[in-house]
């Protein structure tokens, strides 16, 4: 596998982007390990650096499709970099890497794409806008489609937005466990148990399958305050 990863490193070294080699190798391994028949979703592809790592990883594994979501124009990230349309460069980089048949480009925003989404997800890679509200919206809107045991990876967790989402919705969640932390990427695994809650008089629920506890009283209070 070392030789395969080195080839991908050489391919991606010529693609613009902010992904380090260690982070790319992590994405490669994550994509390779996704079970057959499950989908990989990438939110934010820019010119395809992370897309190629994901596609080469799944190519070495079960050959699952990589659904890559990016409007490729008009977002704050594109404007700040002086880019009006990154789609031609994105497609060109996929073609050079020979992964154009593995990647399904969705040229739209995350919010637009999720409206029509129906498939179970085995790996979710979030690397679009890094403001707290944007990362929160991406995570909460796509999380319901994660299959039991699926992985979610968030980029740039050294920044305030992604870090706060990890703190609020992963660290304090009984549904996720952090399994890896490489450079600025944090990877969490969704519980493999499909919980069946037995709720007592104190509003504490206990899953009859795995024994996990959840305080539904606190959850209800959060919902009343408008929290997710």
C-alpha positions, -999 to +999 in steps of 0.1 A: +000+000+000+030+023+006+037+025-031+001+032-039+000+061-014+032+075-028+017+075-063-013+094-050+009+118-032+027+126-064-006+131-082-021+154-056+011+174-052+002+193-084-034+201-073-041+233-055-055+229-020-048+230+018-047+193+025-014+179+039+000+146+028-007+130+062-043+142+060-046+129+024-032+095+035-058+094+062-086+100+037-072+073+015-073+048+043-108+059+054-122+056+019-105+022+014-122+008+045-157+018+036-178-014+032-191-022-003-224-007-012-220+023+010-216+059-003-188+084+003-198+120+005-174+150+002-187+184+011-163+209-004-139+197-031-123+229-045-100+217-073-101+180-063-071+174-040-091+156-013-114+141-040-085+123-056-073+109-023-108+096-015-113+082-050-080+064-051-087+050-016-121+036-026-106+023-058-081+003-037-110-009-016-146-016-026-150+009-054-177+029-038-187+061-055-175+094-042-202+121-043-184+154-044-205+184-035-193+219-044-209+248-062-175+256-078-184+293-080-200+320-060-192+309-024-172+330+000-143+306-003-142+309-041-145+347-040-118+351-014-094+331-036-103+351-067-119+321-084-151+324-104-153+288-116-132+259-103-152+232-120-130+229-152-099+226-130-117+200-108-127+178-138-092+181-153-075+170-121-099+140-118-092+130-154-054+133-150-057+110-119-079+086-137-108+087-112-134+105-132-156+074-133-155+069-095-165+105-087-200+118-090-198+157-091-228+175-076-224+211-086-245+227-059-243+238-023-245+213+005-280+226+014-292+220-021-277+186-024-291+172+009-327+180-001-328+152-026-304+128-008-317+093+001-286+070+003-269+056+033-234+071+039-203+051+050-179+081+051-187+118+053-159+143+047-167+179+057-144+206+043-165+234+029-170+267+047-154+268+082-177+293+100-194+277+129-229+280+115-218+265+081-201+235+097-230+230+121-255+230+092-234+206+071-230+182+100-266+182+112-281+180+078-260+150+066-256+132+099-291+114+097-278+096+066-247+081+083-250+043+086-242+025+119-204+024+121-199+051+095-171+076+099-174+114+097-142+134+092-139+172+097-111+193+083-094+223+099-105+215+135-079+239+147-102+267+136-130+279+159-159+268+137-151+231+132-137+229+167-169+241+183-190+217+163-168+188+174-171+199+210-209+204+209-221+176+186-194+149+188-177+151+222-210+155+240-229+129+219-236+094+229-239+085+192-203+093+182-168+083+194-136+101+182-114+074+167-086+094+150-070+128+151-044+135+123-031+170+118-062+192+116-087+163+108-108+147+135-126+115+127-156+102+146-174+069+143-212+066+146-225+040+170-230+006+154-260+001+176-295+011+164-307+021+198-340+010+213-345+033+243-363+023+275-370+056+293-375+056+331-394+081+354-362+103+357-361+107+319-329+087+316-331+063+286-312+030+285-307+012+252-319-024+257-293-036+232-260-019+242-268-004+276-260+031+265-276+058+287-291+091+275-306+120+295-338+128+275-347+154+300-316+175+291-323+168+254-358+181+257-345+212+274-321+219+246-349+215+220-370+239+239-342+265+238-339+259+201-306+240+202-300+210+179 
